[in-house]
Amino acid sequence: MTTVFQRPLHKRLRFESKLLERCELTPTVSQFSFFVPENFVFTAGQYVTISFSAAGKVQARSYSICSSPSQKSRISCCIKKVEAGMVTPALFNFPLGMSFRIVGPMGFFVLPKQMAEHNLVFIATGTGISPIKSQIETLLLKDFKNKLTLLTGARYIREILYKERFLALSEARQAAKKPPFVYESIVSRPENPEYSGEQGRVLRLLEKHYSSNEKSLFFICGLKAMVDDIRNLLRKLGTAEQNIFFEKYDA
Ligand SMILES: Cc1cc2nc3c(=O)[nH]c(=O)nc-3n(C[C@H](O)[C@H](O)[C@H](O)COP(=O)(O)OP(=O)(O)OC[C@H]3O[C@@H](n4cnc5c(N)ncnc54)[C@H](O)[C@@H]3O)c2cc1C
């Protein structure tokens, strides 16, 4: 077997950071902002590794950057509190100003050069929205010329992340008469009898929006089980392997 080593996209830095801000998005997900030095450069879709002192030892965890590369001096990460997790329950109690060791940027879940000739479809569940938010904001900032579609899934209505932000971006693009940015979310347990949106898994949304006429590129991010299910569905629908890009949060 041959192992292919890819060159890092940017110089990888190792630095002392501080927690600057924490913004609660849902009862179990917050957006954390960390200081980064001026020479920290990343491409939308990349992640950093943060070292924490938790449970009596230093533990490192990876987090995708959800903010745009155009923002300087800070990055934001959208992080889920995993109740039985080793690190995240402690992270949610850390005070502002707390110091962390950060290494990054890392990763290759980035928009490829050939995107200019394609429509792009993004699929995320939970905090898998993080690198995709950064990518979509970057594309919209650069006035991307083709159609964009974002399909997100969550268990409960209250767990849909950045819904207002994406709806606003979609409406702004429509108002400016640009190619559409289609945004739709689906929940598996709405719990509200008045909910009139889509119900089920994100696979269902993909089947609804998939068009075999368009040569789209697909970007998937979330936990392994969902990423594998979406990849299998795309293969069944006839998408070529080289048009599927993904990031998994667990092995
Ligand atoms: C490249 C990469 C990028 C990542 N980016 C993010 C991110 O932007 N936001 C984020 O919240 N996590 C992200 N993760 C996951 C993160 O690194 C940790 O695994 C997560 O925070 C759990 O850490 P913990 O110590 O609390 O749990 P652990 O004690 O390590 O337990 C891990 C368990 O938590 C589950 N888990 C891991 N991540 C999640 C999640 N996001 N939602 C629900 N369950 C989860 C796993 O399936 C596993 O069962 C990323 C992982 C990788 C490899």
Ligand as a Chemical Component Dictionary entry (heavy atoms), coordinates in Angstrom:
data_LIG
# 
_chem_comp.id                   LIG 
_chem_comp.type                 NON-POLYMER 
_chem_comp.pdbx_formal_charge   0 
_chem_comp.three_letter_code    LIG 
# 
loop_
_chem_comp_atom.comp_id 
_chem_comp_atom.atom_id 
_chem_comp_atom.alt_atom_id 
_chem_comp_atom.type_symbol 
_chem_comp_atom.charge 
_chem_comp_atom.model_Cartn_x 
_chem_comp_atom.model_Cartn_y 
_chem_comp_atom.model_Cartn_z 
_chem_comp_atom.pdbx_ordinal 
LIG C1  C1  C 0 -11.458 17.073 11.757 1  
LIG C2  C2  C 0 -12.443 17.174 12.927 2  
LIG C3  C3  C 0 -13.180 18.318 13.100 3  
LIG C4  C4  C 0 -14.096 18.409 14.158 4  
LIG N1  N1  N 0 -14.825 19.542 14.289 5  
LIG C5  C5  C 0 -15.762 19.619 15.275 6  
LIG C6  C6  C 0 -16.595 20.806 15.387 7  
LIG O1  O1  O 0 -16.465 21.775 14.608 8  
LIG N2  N2  N 0 -17.507 20.834 16.377 9  
LIG C7  C7  C 0 -17.684 19.773 17.268 10 
LIG O2  O2  O 0 -18.560 19.879 18.149 11 
LIG N3  N3  N 0 -16.928 18.670 17.171 12 
LIG C8  C8  C 0 -15.957 18.567 16.217 13 
LIG N4  N4  N 0 -15.154 17.462 16.140 14 
LIG C9  C9  C 0 -15.257 16.447 17.215 15 
LIG C10 C10 C 0 -14.333 16.824 18.397 16 
LIG O3  O3  O 0 -12.981 16.714 18.006 17 
LIG C11 C11 C 0 -14.535 15.931 19.627 18 
LIG O4  O4  O 0 -14.533 14.588 19.232 19 
LIG C12 C12 C 0 -15.846 16.257 20.336 20 
LIG O5  O5  O 0 -15.843 17.600 20.795 21 
LIG C13 C13 C 0 -16.067 15.318 21.532 22 
LIG O6  O6  O 0 -15.024 15.490 22.456 23 
LIG P1  P1  P 0 -15.202 14.953 23.955 24 
LIG O7  O7  O 0 -13.839 14.827 24.549 25 
LIG O8  O8  O 0 -16.207 15.755 24.712 26 
LIG O9  O9  O 0 -15.831 13.505 23.740 27 
LIG P2  P2  P 0 -15.047 12.110 23.725 28 
LIG O10 O10 O 0 -14.833 11.629 25.108 29 
LIG O11 O11 O 0 -13.849 12.209 22.858 30 
LIG O12 O12 O 0 -16.196 11.195 23.068 31 
LIG C14 C14 C 0 -16.327 11.104 21.696 32 
LIG C15 C15 C 0 -17.777 10.748 21.414 33 
LIG O13 O13 O 0 -18.451 11.959 21.070 34 
LIG C16 C16 C 0 -19.104 11.796 19.815 35 
LIG N5  N5  N 0 -18.971 13.098 19.122 36 
LIG C17 C17 C 0 -17.836 13.674 18.679 37 
LIG N6  N6  N 0 -18.105 14.865 18.100 38 
LIG C18 C18 C 0 -19.431 15.032 18.189 39 
LIG C19 C19 C 0 -20.300 16.063 17.756 40 
LIG N7  N7  N 0 -19.822 17.153 17.138 41 
LIG N8  N8  N 0 -21.612 15.925 17.987 42 
LIG C20 C20 C 0 -22.100 14.816 18.608 43 
LIG N9  N9  N 0 -21.326 13.801 19.048 44 
LIG C21 C21 C 0 -20.009 13.908 18.841 45 
LIG C22 C22 C 0 -18.339 10.694 19.094 46 
LIG O14 O14 O 0 -19.171 9.983  18.215 47 
LIG C23 C23 C 0 -17.867 9.813  20.217 48 
LIG O15 O15 O 0 -18.853 8.844  20.500 49 
LIG C24 C24 C 0 -14.250 17.328 15.084 50 
LIG C25 C25 C 0 -13.484 16.177 14.900 51 
LIG C26 C26 C 0 -12.597 16.088 13.848 52 
LIG C27 C27 C 0 -11.795 14.818 13.662 53 
# 
loop_
_chem_comp_bond.comp_id 
_chem_comp_bond.atom_id_1 
_chem_comp_bond.atom_id_2 
_chem_comp_bond.value_order 
_chem_comp_bond.pdbx_ordinal 
LIG C1  C2  SING 1  
LIG C2  C3  SING 2  
LIG C2  C26 DOUB 3  
LIG C3  C4  DOUB 4  
LIG C4  N1  SING 5  
LIG C4  C24 SING 6  
LIG N1  C5  DOUB 7  
LIG C5  C6  SING 8  
LIG C5  C8  SING 9  
LIG C6  O1  DOUB 10 
LIG C6  N2  SING 11 
LIG N2  C7  SING 12 
LIG C7  O2  DOUB 13 
LIG C7  N3  SING 14 
LIG N3  C8  DOUB 15 
LIG C8  N4  SING 16 
LIG N4  C9  SING 17 
LIG N4  C24 SING 18 
LIG C9  C10 SING 19 
LIG C10 O3  SING 20 
LIG C10 C11 SING 21 
LIG C11 O4  SING 22 
LIG C11 C12 SING 23 
LIG C12 O5  SING 24 
LIG C12 C13 SING 25 
LIG C13 O6  SING 26 
LIG O6  P1  SING 27 
LIG P1  O7  DOUB 28 
LIG P1  O8  SING 29 
LIG P1  O9  SING 30 
LIG O9  P2  SING 31 
LIG P2  O10 DOUB 32 
LIG P2  O11 SING 33 
LIG P2  O12 SING 34 
LIG O12 C14 SING 35 
LIG C14 C15 SING 36 
LIG C15 O13 SING 37 
LIG C15 C23 SING 38 
LIG O13 C16 SING 39 
LIG C16 N5  SING 40 
LIG C16 C22 SING 41 
LIG N5  C17 SING 42 
LIG N5  C21 SING 43 
LIG C17 N6  DOUB 44 
LIG N6  C18 SING 45 
LIG C18 C19 SING 46 
LIG C18 C21 DOUB 47 
LIG C19 N7  SING 48 
LIG C19 N8  DOUB 49 
LIG N8  C20 SING 50 
LIG C20 N9  DOUB 51 
LIG N9  C21 SING 52 
LIG C22 O14 SING 53 
LIG C22 C23 SING 54 
LIG C23 O15 SING 55 
LIG C24 C25 DOUB 56 
LIG C25 C26 SING 57 
LIG C26 C27 SING 58 
# 
